[in-house]
Amino acid sequence: MLTSVFILIVMSVPTYAATILILGDSLSAGYGMPEDQGWVQLLRNQLPQHQVINGSVSGETTAGGLRRLPSLLASSKPDLIVIELGGNDGLRGFPPNKLKSNLTKIITLSQQQGAKVLLTEIMVPPNYGPRYAKSFTQIYHQLAEQYTIKLIPFFMQDIATDKALMQRDGIHPNEQAQDTITLLMLPWITQALSE
């Protein structure tokens, strides 16, 4: 009960008109559906007083996001950046140390430009092996602690096991899952803006 009240209070706190940049991959780019059905557009609908910029590209890796980041920061000057990258690094079996290096540079570059940072946890499928999967996910927790940023739990964790919420490829969430993702992301973003 107290938690629910706290969330309601946080979400009702008036906040300044902020610019929010979502730096992600296909999970945030709305792959396989009209762009206006994706969770980022649904987030825009929930935060009409803010500018939400979707800097997500399907197939994006952390290296690609890092390459694009300087121009995105220069053009949008975000107050808050949500980093949702790493899934394609994992699916391609990239070394965890490369993932960590790229994410570190993305975080530090964002903070140097004065943006608050939220990091979205990413997990790889278990068939990649428990050792790789564990070392991969641990990087997000390590970086969140090192840079004192909030780590959003992987929003696909429950969705990926529900066929009714997944596209036929078994990788991407469908339109029915977008409300669920929005409801998970919204309190984290709202709280970050109110701090």
C-alpha positions as CSV (number, residue, x, y, z in Angstrom):
1,M,0.0,0.0,0.0
2,L,2.7,2.5,1.0
3,T,4.7,1.6,-2.2
4,S,1.6,2.3,-4.3
5,V,1.0,5.6,-2.6
6,F,4.7,6.6,-3.0
7,I,4.5,5.9,-6.8
8,L,1.4,7.9,-7.1
9,I,3.0,10.8,-5.2
10,V,6.1,10.7,-7.3
11,M,4.2,10.5,-10.6
12,S,2.0,13.5,-9.5
13,V,4.9,15.8,-8.7
14,P,5.0,18.6,-11.2
15,T,8.2,18.5,-13.2
16,Y,9.9,20.9,-15.6
17,A,9.6,20.4,-19.4
18,A,12.4,18.0,-20.1
19,T,14.0,16.5,-23.1
20,I,14.3,12.7,-22.9
21,L,16.4,10.7,-25.2
22,I,15.8,7.0,-25.7
23,L,19.0,5.4,-27.0
24,G,18.1,1.8,-27.9
25,D,17.8,-0.9,-30.4
26,S,14.8,-2.7,-32.0
27,L,13.1,-3.2,-28.6
28,S,12.7,0.5,-28.4
29,A,12.5,1.3,-32.1
30,G,9.2,-0.6,-32.5
31,Y,10.5,-3.3,-34.8
32,G,7.7,-5.1,-36.6
33,M,4.9,-2.6,-35.9
34,P,3.9,0.9,-36.8
35,E,6.1,3.4,-35.0
36,D,3.1,5.0,-33.2
37,Q,2.3,1.6,-31.6
38,G,5.8,1.3,-29.9
39,W,6.3,1.9,-26.2
40,V,8.3,5.1,-26.8
41,Q,5.3,6.7,-28.5
42,L,3.1,5.5,-25.7
43,L,5.5,7.1,-23.3
44,R,5.2,10.4,-25.2
45,N,1.4,10.1,-24.8
46,Q,1.9,9.8,-21.0
47,L,4.3,12.7,-20.8
48,P,2.9,15.4,-23.0
49,Q,4.7,18.1,-21.2
50,H,8.1,16.6,-22.1
51,Q,9.9,16.1,-25.4
52,V,10.6,12.4,-25.9
53,I,13.2,11.7,-28.7
54,N,13.5,8.1,-30.0
55,G,17.1,7.6,-30.9
56,S,16.7,3.9,-31.3
57,V,17.7,1.9,-34.3
58,S,16.8,-1.7,-35.0
59,G,20.0,-3.9,-35.0
60,E,21.9,-1.3,-33.0
61,T,24.9,-2.4,-30.9
62,T,26.6,-0.5,-28.1
63,A,29.3,0.4,-30.6
64,G,26.8,1.9,-33.0
65,G,25.0,3.7,-30.2
66,L,28.3,5.2,-29.1
67,R,29.1,6.4,-32.6
68,R,25.8,8.1,-32.9
69,L,25.6,9.6,-29.4
70,P,27.7,12.8,-29.9
71,S,25.4,14.0,-32.7
72,L,22.3,13.0,-30.8
73,L,23.5,14.9,-27.7
74,A,24.4,17.9,-29.7
75,S,21.1,18.1,-31.6
76,S,18.7,17.2,-28.7
77,K,20.6,18.4,-25.6
78,P,18.7,15.9,-23.4
79,D,18.0,16.3,-19.7
80,L,17.6,12.6,-19.4
81,I,19.0,9.7,-21.5
82,V,17.6,6.2,-21.2
83,I,20.2,3.6,-22.4
84,E,18.6,0.4,-23.8
85,L,21.5,-1.2,-25.6
86,G,23.5,-4.4,-25.5
87,G,21.0,-7.0,-26.7
88,N,22.5,-7.2,-30.2
89,D,26.0,-7.4,-28.7
90,G,24.9,-10.5,-26.7
91,L,23.1,-12.1,-29.7
92,R,26.3,-11.7,-31.7
93,G,28.4,-13.1,-28.9
94,F,30.5,-10.0,-28.5
95,P,33.0,-10.1,-25.6
96,P,31.6,-8.7,-22.3
97,N,34.6,-6.4,-21.9
98,K,33.8,-4.7,-25.1
99,L,30.2,-4.2,-24.0
100,K,31.4,-2.7,-20.7
101,S,33.8,-0.4,-22.5
102,N,31.2,0.9,-24.9
103,L,28.5,1.4,-22.2
104,T,31.1,3.1,-20.0
105,K,31.8,5.6,-22.7
106,I,28.1,6.2,-23.4
107,I,27.4,6.8,-19.7
108,T,30.4,9.1,-19.2
109,L,29.8,11.1,-22.4
110,S,26.1,11.6,-21.4
111,Q,27.0,12.7,-17.9
112,Q,29.7,15.1,-19.2
113,Q,26.9,16.8,-21.2
114,G,24.9,17.2,-18.1
115,A,22.3,14.6,-18.7
116,K,20.8,12.3,-16.1
117,V,21.2,8.6,-17.1
118,L,19.0,5.6,-16.7
119,L,20.4,2.3,-17.7
120,T,18.2,-0.6,-18.8
121,E,19.4,-4.0,-17.8
122,I,19.8,-6.5,-20.7
123,M,19.9,-10.2,-20.5
124,V,20.8,-12.8,-23.1
125,P,19.0,-16.1,-23.7
126,P,20.2,-19.0,-21.5
127,N,21.4,-21.0,-24.5
128,Y,24.4,-18.7,-24.7
129,G,25.7,-20.5,-21.6
130,P,25.4,-19.6,-17.9
131,R,28.9,-18.1,-17.7
132,Y,28.5,-15.7,-20.6
133,A,24.9,-14.8,-19.5
134,K,26.0,-14.1,-16.0
135,S,29.0,-12.0,-16.9
136,F,27.0,-10.1,-19.5
137,T,24.2,-9.1,-17.1
138,Q,26.6,-8.3,-14.2
139,I,28.1,-5.5,-16.3
140,Y,24.9,-3.5,-16.1
141,H,24.9,-3.9,-12.3
142,Q,28.5,-3.0,-12.0
143,L,28.1,0.2,-14.1
144,A,25.0,1.3,-12.3
145,E,26.9,1.1,-9.0
146,Q,30.1,2.6,-10.3
147,Y,28.3,5.6,-11.8
148,T,25.5,5.9,-9.2
149,I,22.8,5.6,-11.8
150,K,19.4,3.7,-11.6
151,L,19.3,0.3,-13.2
152,I,15.9,-0.5,-14.7
153,P,15.1,-4.2,-14.6
154,F,15.1,-5.9,-18.0
155,F,11.6,-5.2,-19.3
156,M,11.6,-8.3,-21.6
157,Q,12.2,-10.8,-18.8
158,D,8.5,-11.7,-18.2
159,I,7.3,-10.7,-21.7
160,A,9.7,-13.1,-23.5
161,T,8.2,-16.1,-21.8
162,D,4.6,-15.2,-22.9
163,K,4.0,-16.2,-26.5
164,A,0.9,-13.9,-26.6
165,L,3.2,-10.9,-26.1
166,M,5.9,-11.9,-28.6
167,Q,6.2,-11.7,-32.4
168,R,6.7,-14.8,-34.4
169,D,10.5,-14.5,-34.4
170,G,10.5,-15.1,-30.7
171,I,12.8,-12.2,-30.1
172,H,10.7,-9.0,-30.4
173,P,7.7,-8.0,-28.3
174,N,4.5,-7.4,-30.2
175,E,2.0,-4.6,-30.1
176,Q,0.2,-6.2,-27.1
177,A,3.4,-6.0,-25.1
178,Q,3.9,-2.3,-25.5
179,D,1.5,-1.1,-22.8
180,T,3.3,-3.4,-20.4
181,I,6.7,-2.0,-21.3
182,T,5.4,1.5,-21.0
183,L,4.0,0.9,-17.5
184,L,7.3,-0.6,-16.4
185,M,9.4,2.3,-17.8
186,L,7.1,5.2,-16.9
187,P,7.7,5.3,-13.1
188,W,11.5,5.1,-13.5
189,I,11.5,8.0,-15.9
190,T,9.1,10.1,-14.0
191,Q,11.0,9.6,-10.8
192,A,14.3,10.5,-12.5
193,L,12.8,13.7,-13.8
194,S,11.4,14.7,-10.3
195,E,14.8,14.2,-8.5
